[in-house]
Structure formats: structure tokens, C-alpha cells
Amino acid sequence: MNIQWYPGHMTKARRMMQEDIRLVDLIIELVDARIPLSSRNPDIDELGRNKARMILLNKADLADERFNKQWMDYFTGQGCSVVKINSRSGEGIKSINTVVQEACKEKIERDRRKGIKNRPIRAMVAGIPNVGKSTFINSYAGKSCTKTGNRPGVTKGKQWIRMNRNIELLDTPGILWPKFEDQAVGIKLAMIGSINEEILNVEELALLTIDFLRRYYPGTLEEKFEADESLEKPVDILTGIADRRKCVVKGGGPDYARAAALVMEGFRNGKLGRFTLEDPEGTVRIG
């Protein structure tokens, strides 16, 4: 399964970030806790050299809790401040102010030595499409400041948002990078919903997801769909799911498209359980 998706507006967004990076003290990068490494844009590391860094493990409620702690330790070891959050429920949001101050303590101290008092920390919020940046900002601010949507590419422009007297945020559009060198990265992004579905073969993606679940989370498909996980081919398991959920096409055959959509929807929204698709040691593998 070969996946590449880089709409023209992302080139413009990258140039915009490059111009604005000099204006900020801190980069707050949201990653999806289910794929913390694959949901990081390597361009942000390049653009953000010499800036304080914070990683927010968003959607932590959808990720396997066993691995959340491992990823927090991993990013802390990389010199980043880390907070595990759920933007929708607000879990972890209250701790961010303190962590921002800690991450920017050198900047605050430089200001103090220069006699500058009460200058707010300016932070850029960055991340890939559909990682939850706008939902995070609205939750952090305690009000609706940005347009949100459960699809990649809702935020197209930039905007400054005053959080409080100490912090200002610069919201930026979600951007991917021009080419996935490792196709497993593209597959994982597609599995969690960060790739425009219009360019995907959802049935093929569902087969990869079924294979992942039976390898690393055995019993999930049996519990949720009464599927026979012992079947050798994922397509046979998908056929069983179509049968159990009465997904049929005109004429009585299995409706693979509907069955695949059920698998992907349940996988992405947490109804099938909490899953992490990669870990720092590389023991969980896709494809």
C-alpha cells in the first residue's frame, strides 16, 4: 500500500511556519499518542532548532496506557518537556501552564536580567493534520477560539490567541512532509485518520488493521465482531465481519466497503479498545 499526500496548501503553510518561527519562544508540538514518532513532522525539528520544545501526547485516552509512559520517558530523554493529554475531555490541560514556564525558564531568566518583566511567552502550536491542535487550543483557552473538525486540513491559516497574561499561542495549519520514506509511516497515519480518505483504499487499510489487531491485540476482533481470528487470511476475517454485521451488497454478497468502514471507525474512535501502533523499542511493527 503506497501512500503519499501533500496538498499544495501545505507548502504554503511550511513557508509560513519558517517565517513565524523567529517570533516564538517555544514550539508546542502535538503528536498522536498512538503513533508518537510517526505523527511527528521531521520538518518541525529542522525549523525549531534552538527553540524550547514541548511535546503533547494527545489522544492519550485512545492509546495503550502501557506505552504512554514509555513515550513520555523517550521524549524527556530527547530534551523535550512532555505532557499526556486528552484535548476533548481536558485531561492534562491544567498542568500545561506550569510545564510551559519550566520549558521557558531560560528565556524568563534572560528577560529578568534585561529588566523585562511580564512579557508573555509566545508559543507556536504545530502538528500534522487531524492531531487535535484546534481542539487543544479551545480546551486550553476554555472557550472556542478556533475552527475544529474531525478531518485533516480544517485549519488553513494562522492566528494568534491570548491564553492569559503569561502565554500567547500561534495556531498553525497541520502539515505533513513531501514524501514518506518509510511506507509504514504512511500506513500508520492512514490508520489513525491523518490522511485524506479520498486517496485511500479503505478496504486494503482495514485488512492491514485486522492483521495488526490479531497480532498485537488478540481477541479484540472476536470480542467486538465475533470474528474468527484463527482464519489465515485477513480478507476471510473481514468477510466474517461483513456477515455478522449484515453488510451485504445487492445480490447477497459481502459488502466489503461497509465492513471495512466499520472496522476503521471503531479502530479510530476507541470503540474497539485502546491501541498503540509503535513503541520506542520498535517491537510493535506495521506491515
VENLINLIN-V888653 format. One record per residue. N is the residue number from 1. RES is the residue in one small letter. SS is DSSP state (alpha for helix, beta for strand, coil for the rest). PSI is psi in degrees with one decimal (999 if undefined). D_LAST is the distance of its C-alpha to the last C-alpha in Angstrom with 1 decimal. Layout:
# VENLINLIN-V888653
n,res,ss,psi,d_last
N,RES,SS,PSI,D_LAST
N,RES,SS,PSI,D_LAST
This chain:
# VENLINLIN-V888653
n,res,ss,psi,d_last
1,m,coil,112.9,9.2
2,n,coil,122.8,11.6
3,i,coil,125.0,13.1
4,q,coil,131.1,16.4
5,w,coil,111.0,19.1
6,y,coil,77.8,22.2
7,p,coil,155.7,25.3
8,g,alpha,-33.6,28.7
9,h,alpha,-19.7,29.9
10,m,alpha,-31.9,27.2
11,t,alpha,-44.0,29.0
12,k,alpha,-41.1,32.2
13,a,alpha,-38.3,30.8
14,r,alpha,-42.4,29.7
15,r,alpha,-39.0,33.2
16,m,alpha,-44.5,34.7
17,m,alpha,-41.1,32.9
18,q,alpha,-38.8,34.0
19,e,alpha,-37.0,37.6
20,d,alpha,-15.7,37.5
21,i,alpha,-30.4,36.0
22,r,alpha,-16.5,39.5
23,l,alpha,-10.8,40.9
24,v,coil,157.8,38.8
25,d,coil,-24.2,39.0
26,l,beta,141.0,35.6
27,i,beta,119.2,32.1
28,i,beta,110.1,30.6
29,e,beta,119.7,26.9
30,l,beta,133.4,25.1
31,v,beta,158.1,21.4
32,d,beta,122.7,19.4
33,a,coil,-18.2,19.5
34,r,coil,-27.1,16.1
35,i,coil,68.3,14.5
36,p,coil,-33.3,17.6
37,l,coil,-45.2,16.4
38,s,coil,-20.0,14.1
39,s,coil,12.3,17.0
40,r,coil,130.5,19.5
41,n,coil,117.1,20.9
42,p,alpha,-22.4,21.8
43,d,alpha,-32.4,24.8
44,i,alpha,-35.3,26.3
45,d,alpha,-42.7,26.5
46,e,alpha,-46.3,28.3
47,l,alpha,-29.6,30.6
48,g,coil,18.2,31.3
49,r,coil,139.5,32.6
50,n,coil,13.3,35.7
51,k,coil,148.5,35.2
52,a,beta,145.5,34.9
53,r,beta,138.8,31.4
54,m,beta,133.9,30.3
55,i,beta,127.3,26.9
56,l,beta,116.2,26.8
57,l,beta,88.9,23.9
58,n,beta,161.0,24.2
59,k,coil,33.3,23.1
60,a,alpha,-23.0,23.3
61,d,alpha,-18.3,24.4
62,l,alpha,-11.8,21.0
63,a,coil,155.7,19.2
64,d,coil,118.7,19.3
65,e,alpha,-26.4,22.7
66,r,alpha,-34.6,21.8
67,f,alpha,-17.3,19.7
68,n,alpha,-44.4,22.1
69,k,alpha,-40.2,24.7
70,q,alpha,-42.5,22.4
71,w,alpha,-35.3,21.5
72,m,alpha,-43.3,25.2
73,d,alpha,-38.5,26.1
74,y,alpha,-50.6,23.6
75,f,alpha,-33.2,25.0
76,t,alpha,-40.0,28.5
77,g,alpha,-21.3,28.1
78,q,coil,3.6,27.2
79,g,coil,13.7,30.6
80,c,coil,146.9,29.7
81,s,beta,143.6,31.4
82,v,beta,135.9,28.9
83,v,beta,134.0,29.5
84,k,beta,124.8,27.4
85,i,coil,163.3,28.3
86,n,beta,100.2,28.0
87,s,coil,-32.9,29.7
88,r,coil,-42.1,30.4
89,s,coil,-18.4,32.3
90,g,coil,0.2,33.6
91,e,beta,128.3,32.4
92,g,coil,-12.6,32.7
93,i,alpha,-39.0,34.4
94,k,alpha,-24.4,37.9
95,s,alpha,-9.3,36.8
96,i,alpha,-39.0,35.7
97,n,alpha,-45.4,39.3
98,t,alpha,-42.1,39.9
99,v,alpha,-35.9,36.7
100,v,alpha,-45.5,37.5
101,q,alpha,-40.2,40.9
102,e,alpha,-42.1,39.6
103,a,alpha,-29.7,37.0
104,c,coil,22.6,39.9
105,k,alpha,-32.3,42.7
106,e,alpha,-41.4,43.3
107,k,alpha,-43.4,43.8
108,i,alpha,-40.3,46.1
109,e,alpha,-39.4,48.0
110,r,alpha,-43.6,48.5
111,d,alpha,-41.9,49.8
112,r,alpha,-42.2,52.2
113,r,alpha,-29.8,53.6
114,k,coil,-0.4,54.3
115,g,coil,12.6,56.0
116,i,coil,121.3,53.4
117,k,coil,143.8,53.1
118,n,coil,25.7,51.0
119,r,coil,125.9,48.9
120,p,coil,148.8,45.7
121,i,beta,131.8,42.3
122,r,beta,121.1,40.4
123,a,beta,137.0,36.6
124,m,beta,129.2,34.0
125,v,beta,120.0,31.3
126,a,beta,160.9,28.1
127,g,coil,171.8,24.4
128,i,coil,169.0,21.9
129,p,coil,143.0,22.5
130,n,coil,20.2,22.7
131,v,coil,-11.1,22.4
132,g,coil,25.8,25.9
133,k,alpha,-49.1,28.4
134,s,alpha,-40.0,31.1
135,t,alpha,-39.7,30.9
136,f,alpha,-47.9,31.1
137,i,alpha,-43.8,34.2
138,n,alpha,-39.5,35.9
139,s,alpha,-42.0,35.4
140,y,alpha,-42.4,36.5
141,a,alpha,-19.9,39.6
142,g,coil,16.6,40.4
143,k,coil,167.8,40.9
144,s,coil,108.8,39.3
145,c,coil,-23.9,39.1
146,t,coil,160.0,36.2
147,k,coil,134.5,34.8
148,t,coil,162.4,31.6
149,g,coil,145.8,29.1
150,n,coil,53.3,25.8
151,r,coil,150.1,24.4
152,p,coil,140.4,23.4
153,g,coil,20.2,26.3
154,v,coil,-44.1,29.3
155,t,coil,114.7,31.0
156,k,coil,-27.5,32.2
157,g,coil,-171.6,35.0
158,k,coil,157.3,36.0
159,q,beta,141.6,38.5
160,w,beta,138.0,40.3
161,i,beta,126.0,40.7
162,r,beta,115.0,43.2
163,m,coil,-51.0,42.0
164,n,coil,-170.3,45.2
165,r,coil,-11.3,47.7
166,n,coil,-19.0,45.3
167,i,beta,132.6,42.1
168,e,beta,138.2,41.3
169,l,beta,141.4,37.8
170,l,beta,110.8,36.6
171,d,beta,140.4,34.0
172,t,coil,155.2,31.8
173,p,coil,152.5,29.4
174,g,coil,131.9,25.7
175,i,coil,141.1,24.2
176,l,coil,-169.6,20.9
177,w,coil,156.9,20.9
178,p,coil,-30.3,21.4
179,k,coil,131.9,18.2
180,f,coil,109.1,14.6
181,e,coil,-35.0,14.5
182,d,coil,113.3,10.9
183,q,alpha,-22.0,8.9
184,a,alpha,-31.4,6.5
185,v,alpha,-47.3,10.0
186,g,alpha,-39.7,10.9
187,i,alpha,-44.0,8.2
188,k,alpha,-40.8,9.4
189,l,alpha,-40.5,12.9
190,a,alpha,-39.1,12.7
191,m,alpha,-36.2,11.8
192,i,alpha,-5.8,14.9
193,g,coil,20.8,17.0
194,s,coil,3.3,17.7
195,i,coil,137.6,17.2
196,n,coil,121.2,20.0
197,e,alpha,-22.8,19.1
198,e,alpha,-23.3,21.4
199,i,alpha,3.6,19.0
200,l,coil,152.8,16.0
201,n,coil,96.4,15.3
202,v,alpha,-32.9,15.3
203,e,alpha,-43.3,15.0
204,e,alpha,-38.3,11.7
205,l,alpha,-39.4,10.6
206,a,alpha,-36.8,12.2
207,l,alpha,-40.5,10.5
208,l,alpha,-38.1,7.0
209,t,alpha,-41.3,9.4
210,i,alpha,-44.4,11.1
211,d,alpha,-41.5,8.5
212,f,alpha,-47.2,8.0
213,l,alpha,-42.6,11.8
214,r,alpha,-23.2,12.8
215,r,alpha,-44.6,11.0
216,y,alpha,-19.5,12.4
217,y,coil,60.1,15.1
218,p,coil,142.4,16.5
219,g,coil,-17.7,19.5
220,t,alpha,-50.5,18.7
221,l,alpha,-34.2,18.2
222,e,alpha,-42.1,21.2
223,e,alpha,-43.5,23.3
224,k,alpha,-31.3,22.7
225,f,alpha,0.7,22.5
226,e,coil,36.0,24.0
227,a,coil,148.7,20.9
228,d,coil,99.3,20.7
229,e,coil,-9.3,17.5
230,s,coil,-11.7,18.6
231,l,coil,139.4,18.0
232,e,coil,-42.5,15.7
233,k,coil,131.8,14.1
234,p,alpha,-32.2,12.6
235,v,alpha,-31.4,15.1
236,d,alpha,-34.8,17.9
237,i,alpha,-40.6,17.1
238,l,alpha,-36.3,17.2
239,t,alpha,-41.4,20.5
240,g,alpha,-38.6,21.8
241,i,alpha,-42.9,21.2
242,a,alpha,-40.6,23.0
243,d,alpha,-46.1,25.8
244,r,alpha,-36.3,26.3
245,r,coil,11.4,26.4
246,k,coil,40.7,28.6
247,c,coil,99.0,26.4
248,v,beta,149.4,28.2
249,v,coil,169.5,29.1
250,k,coil,125.3,32.6
251,g,coil,-15.0,33.4
252,g,coil,-4.5,31.6
253,g,coil,166.6,28.1
254,p,beta,136.6,24.9
255,d,coil,90.2,24.2
256,y,alpha,-34.0,20.4
257,a,alpha,-45.4,20.8
258,r,alpha,-42.1,22.7
259,a,alpha,-41.8,20.6
260,a,alpha,-40.5,17.4
261,a,alpha,-37.6,19.5
262,l,alpha,-43.5,20.7
263,v,alpha,-47.9,17.2
264,m,alpha,-38.8,16.3
265,e,alpha,-47.1,19.8
266,g,alpha,-36.0,19.9
267,f,alpha,-41.9,16.7
268,r,alpha,-34.2,18.0
269,n,alpha,2.6,21.6
270,g,coil,-1.2,21.3
271,k,coil,-24.1,22.8
272,l,coil,-14.1,20.1
273,g,coil,-172.2,20.4
274,r,coil,125.2,19.4
275,f,coil,140.6,15.8
276,t,coil,130.7,14.5
277,l,coil,-4.3,10.9
278,e,coil,152.7,11.8
279,d,coil,161.6,14.9
280,p,coil,-29.3,17.3
281,e,coil,-11.1,16.8
282,g,coil,23.5,13.0
283,t,coil,-22.8,12.7
284,v,coil,122.3,10.2
285,r,coil,144.2,6.7
286,i,coil,138.6,3.8
287,g,coil,999,0.0
